[in-house]
Amino acid sequence: MSESFPSQHAEKSLLSRRLGKGCGGILIFIIVAIIVTNIVIKNFVANRLEEELANKGLKAEIGEFDYSIFRKQIIIKDFSAIPTASDDFKKYGKLKLDRGIITISSQRKDGITELYLEGAEMKMGSVDMMNFIPEVLLKAKGLKFNNPVEFGGGSLLEFKEVKFDYAKSTTDGGAHFRQVRIDIQRVNIVRNKKGLWLTDLMGEAQKKVQKMQDSKDAPAIDDLKITIAEISFQDLATNDPPRVLKVGKVITANNTKNPRAYGLSVILQLAGIVYEAKKKSGF
């Protein structure tokens, strides 16, 4: 009996070692499986993405692609796309993106829980940074909207920061924002070579805004604040540099009874600010 104890102890020790190696082997297998799955998903998603964009009329190139199963994120770097056939994308021109992160989830219909962009450019403008969390927040820094080509194509609006805080959706299903803050560094008003100022089109803009305001297309905004630091004026028919005026004006709107009734008020206030600045500029 006394000689059986060493034998039983050796068998238990051997069993423990085998269990340890087995668990270790399973862990290594899981790690390898995750790595291989990541590689397969990266290649598959990247190829599918380029194929889908090509089918929609965009010739795309992805410099770097990464996919994380744990973080549920798709990371794209040095992305560019050129419209090839579809008229839907021609108005945007060449698209460029330094870095983009898409966080995905099966709990949403569109599958996206967060979108983060850095260094995005297109024909209509550009943005240094944008963070979008559906139904929660939209925030952008270094946002620029360009003038139409017939007005030089340079920047029209240069924003320091834009922030939209969502509220609960309206009963009709339209977008609803609790608070909107728009910080404009500069508004660039130009006169084209035909002698037409961009502000000469303000009447047409007012009609479009009025029509949108009367419909359900305009998002509801409870509290809107727009700050304007500078306005510049330039005549493209001359080689003179733009005349920049510091204005420091604020536009607000907070109609709680009708949170869609801000468009016409904002554009009229903006027209007044531009008119006063234009007189001071000497144009």
C-alpha positions in Angstrom: 0.0 0.0 0.0 2.8 2.4 0.9 4.4 1.9 -2.5 1.2 3.0 -4.3 1.3 6.6 -3.1 4.3 7.7 -5.3 2.7 6.0 -8.3 -0.7 7.8 -7.7 1.2 11.1 -7.1 3.1 10.7 -10.4 -0.1 10.0 -12.3 -1.8 13.1 -10.8 1.2 15.2 -11.6 1.3 13.9 -15.2 -2.5 14.6 -15.5 -2.0 18.1 -14.3 0.8 18.8 -16.8 -1.4 17.4 -19.6 -4.4 19.5 -18.5 -2.1 22.5 -18.3 -0.6 21.9 -21.8 -4.1 21.2 -23.1 -5.5 24.5 -21.8 -2.4 26.3 -23.1 -2.9 24.7 -26.5 -6.6 25.7 -26.6 -5.6 29.3 -25.6 -2.9 29.5 -28.4 -5.4 28.0 -30.9 -8.0 30.7 -30.0 -5.4 33.4 -30.3 -4.2 32.1 -33.7 -7.8 31.7 -34.8 -8.6 35.3 -34.0 -5.4 36.5 -35.8 -6.3 34.5 -38.9 -9.9 35.7 -38.8 -8.8 39.3 -38.5 -6.5 38.8 -41.6 -9.3 37.2 -43.6 -11.9 39.8 -42.6 -9.4 42.6 -43.4 -8.8 41.3 -46.9 -12.4 40.4 -47.5 -13.9 43.7 -46.3 -11.2 45.8 -48.1 -11.8 44.0 -51.4 -15.6 44.1 -51.0 -15.5 47.8 -50.1 -13.6 48.7 -53.3 -15.9 46.5 -55.4 -19.0 48.0 -53.9 -17.7 51.6 -54.5 -16.8 50.6 -58.1 -20.3 49.4 -58.7 -21.6 52.7 -57.5 -19.3 54.7 -59.9 -16.3 55.4 -57.6 -12.8 54.2 -58.3 -11.4 53.8 -54.8 -8.0 53.2 -53.4 -7.4 52.3 -49.7 -3.8 52.9 -48.5 -4.2 51.0 -45.2 -7.1 48.9 -43.8 -7.5 47.5 -40.3 -10.3 45.6 -38.5 -10.5 44.9 -34.8 -12.9 42.2 -33.7 -12.6 43.2 -30.0 -13.2 46.9 -30.5 -15.7 46.2 -33.4 -13.9 48.9 -35.4 -13.0 49.3 -39.1 -10.0 51.7 -39.6 -9.2 53.1 -43.0 -6.2 55.3 -43.8 -5.2 57.2 -46.9 -8.4 56.6 -48.7 -9.2 58.3 -52.1 -12.0 57.9 -54.6 -12.6 59.4 -58.0 -16.1 59.5 -59.7 -16.1 57.4 -62.9 -19.6 57.2 -64.2 -22.3 58.0 -61.6 -23.7 61.5 -61.6 -24.5 61.1 -57.9 -20.9 61.5 -57.0 -19.6 63.9 -59.7 -20.7 67.0 -57.7 -18.4 65.9 -54.9 -15.3 65.6 -57.1 -12.3 63.6 -55.8 -12.8 62.3 -52.3 -9.8 62.1 -49.9 -9.6 60.9 -46.3 -6.5 60.7 -44.1 -8.0 58.5 -41.5 -11.5 57.1 -40.6 -12.7 54.9 -37.8 -16.1 53.2 -38.0 -17.5 51.5 -34.9 -20.1 48.9 -35.7 -22.9 47.1 -33.9 -25.6 44.7 -34.8 -28.0 46.6 -32.5 -28.5 49.4 -35.1 -30.2 49.0 -38.5 -27.3 50.8 -40.3 -24.8 48.9 -38.2 -22.8 52.1 -37.2 -22.6 53.3 -33.7 -19.8 55.9 -34.2 -18.0 57.5 -37.2 -14.7 59.4 -36.7 -13.0 61.2 -39.6 -9.7 63.1 -40.0 -8.6 65.1 -42.9 -11.5 64.7 -45.3 -11.7 66.6 -48.5 -14.0 66.9 -51.5 -15.0 69.5 -54.1 -17.6 71.1 -51.8 -15.2 71.6 -48.9 -13.1 69.9 -46.2 -13.0 69.0 -42.5 -10.1 68.6 -40.1 -12.0 66.4 -37.7 -15.5 65.1 -37.4 -17.1 62.8 -34.8 -20.6 61.5 -35.4 -22.5 59.3 -32.9 -26.0 58.7 -34.4 -28.9 60.3 -32.4 -26.4 61.6 -29.8 -23.8 64.0 -31.2 -22.3 65.5 -34.3 -19.1 67.5 -33.8 -16.6 69.0 -36.4 -13.5 71.2 -36.3 -11.8 72.9 -39.1 -14.9 72.6 -41.4 -14.9 74.5 -44.7 -17.6 75.0 -47.4 -16.4 76.2 -50.7 -17.8 78.9 -53.0 -19.3 77.8 -56.4 -16.8 77.5 -59.2 -18.3 80.6 -60.9 -17.3 82.5 -57.7 -13.7 81.3 -57.6 -14.2 78.0 -55.8 -12.4 79.1 -52.7 -13.7 78.8 -49.2 -17.1 80.5 -48.5 -17.5 79.5 -44.8 -14.6 78.6 -42.4 -15.8 77.1 -39.1 -13.8 76.8 -35.9 -16.2 74.3 -34.5 -19.7 73.0 -35.1 -21.6 71.0 -32.5 -25.1 69.4 -32.7 -26.5 67.8 -29.6 -29.5 65.5 -30.5 -32.8 65.5 -28.7 -35.5 62.9 -28.9 -36.9 62.5 -32.5 -39.9 64.5 -33.4 -43.3 62.8 -33.6 -43.1 63.0 -37.4 -39.8 61.3 -37.4 -37.7 64.3 -38.4 -34.3 65.2 -36.9 -34.4 67.1 -33.6 -31.5 68.8 -31.9 -31.5 70.0 -28.3 -28.7 72.5 -28.9 -26.7 73.6 -31.9 -23.5 75.7 -31.6 -21.9 77.0 -34.8 -18.6 79.0 -34.4 -17.7 80.7 -37.8 -14.2 82.0 -38.1 -14.7 83.8 -41.4 -17.4 84.3 -44.1 -15.7 85.0 -47.5 -17.9 87.0 -49.9 -16.6 87.5 -53.4 -17.6 89.3 -56.6 -17.0 87.2 -59.7 -15.4 88.4 -62.9 -18.9 89.1 -64.3 -19.4 91.7 -61.5 -21.9 89.6 -59.6 -21.6 89.4 -55.8 -22.5 86.1 -54.2 -24.8 88.0 -51.9 -26.9 89.1 -54.9 -28.3 85.6 -54.8 -29.6 86.1 -51.2 -33.2 86.6 -52.4 -33.2 83.1 -54.1 -31.7 81.6 -50.9 -34.5 83.1 -48.8 -37.1 81.5 -51.0 -35.5 78.1 -50.6 -35.1 78.5 -46.9 -38.8 79.6 -46.5 -39.9 76.6 -48.6 -37.8 74.2 -46.4 -39.0 75.8 -43.2 -42.7 75.3 -44.2 -42.0 71.6 -44.9 -40.8 68.9 -42.6 -37.4 68.7 -44.2 -35.8 71.2 -41.9 -34.5 69.7 -38.6 -36.0 71.0 -35.4 -33.6 73.0 -33.2 -34.5 74.0 -29.6 -31.5 76.3 -29.0 -29.4 77.7 -31.9 -26.4 80.0 -31.6 -24.2 81.1 -34.4 -21.1 83.3 -33.8 -19.3 85.1 -36.7 -15.7 86.4 -36.0 -14.8 87.9 -39.4 -16.2 88.7 -42.9 -14.0 89.2 -45.9 -14.8 90.8 -49.3 -12.8 90.3 -52.5 -13.2 91.3 -56.2 -12.0 88.5 -58.4 -11.7 90.9 -61.3 -8.7 92.5 -59.6 -5.6 91.1 -58.0 -6.3 92.9 -54.8 -6.2 90.8 -51.6 -9.5 90.3 -49.6 -10.5 93.0 -47.2 -11.1 91.4 -43.8 -13.3 92.9 -41.2 -13.7 91.8 -37.6 -17.4 91.7 -36.8 -17.9 89.6 -33.6 -21.6 89.1 -34.2 -24.0 86.5 -32.7 -27.2 85.0 -34.2 -29.6 83.2 -32.0 -32.9 81.3 -32.4 -34.9 79.4 -29.8 -38.5 79.2 -30.8 -39.8 76.5 -28.5 -43.3 76.6 -30.0 -42.0 76.0 -33.5 -38.4 74.7 -33.4 -38.3 74.6 -37.2 -39.0 78.4 -37.6 -35.4 79.5 -37.5 -34.3 79.4 -41.1 -35.7 82.7 -42.4 -34.8 84.5 -39.2 -31.2 83.3 -39.4 -30.7 84.2 -43.1 -32.2 87.7 -42.6 -29.9 88.3 -39.6 -26.9 87.1 -41.6 -27.9 89.3 -44.6 -28.0 92.4 -42.2 -24.6 91.5 -40.8 -23.0 91.1 -44.2 -24.6 94.3 -45.5 -23.2 96.4 -42.6 -19.7 94.8 -43.1 -19.8 95.4 -46.8 -20.5 99.1 -46.3 -17.6 99.4 -43.9 -15.3 97.5 -46.3 -15.7 100.3 -49.0 -17.3 98.0 -51.6 
